[in-house]
Amino acid sequence: MDANSLKLFGERERSFEKAIVGFWEYTNCWKEEEPFEFHQAFKTMDTSEISLTKEKIALVINYRFDEPVEYIQTTLNVFLDDRLIAHYHYLQHLNGDIMDDILSFV
């Protein structure tokens, strides 16, 4: 997959839009199910203080397994009080279906 194909994939599959929806589903579920842990991570319960920006979209081929795993990774920057605190990674199979999502704090 070349850069143009990856851009087309991102547009066709609405990767950034899906990642934004995924982030809010992830954090709202975490906040509801584990409020103490959520507060420990974000230092706030007011999610309106969180803002997201696009970071990147990439084709990833992970060789840690017996057979390589290929997926598209869309990454958002997570800001709290204008400070970068985390990256949210939205992983999609090459057919566009969601594979997984990960929130990693910086």
Buried (B, 14 or more C-beta within 10 A) or exposed (E): EEEEEBEEBBEEBEBBEBBBEBBEEBBEEBBEEEEEEBEEBBEEEEEEEBEBEBBEBEBEEEEEEEEEBEBBBBBBBBBBEEEEBBBBBBBBEEEEEEBEBEBEEE
